[in-house]
């Protein structure tokens, strides 16, 4: 009997889902930070996310950026985990 090395479709779907969720987190956080730094907008994603800063600074502490910066590259870590799953 030959051993198969193919991943089941459900495992492939989970891997892709984990990778895409990491990419969305990373991209969303970077876009929020970029838009705030460039234009100083008070909200992000058509008003769904309110940009809050550390008092007296321009350092974002809310939204996707606030989440990602606390775990330092959280999205990239999730993407790396997804690539390691297969």
Secondary structure as UniProt FT lines:
FT   HELIX           9..39
FT   STRAND          43..44
FT   TURN            45..48
FT   STRAND          49..50
FT   TURN            55..56
FT   HELIX           63..71
FT   HELIX           74..85
//
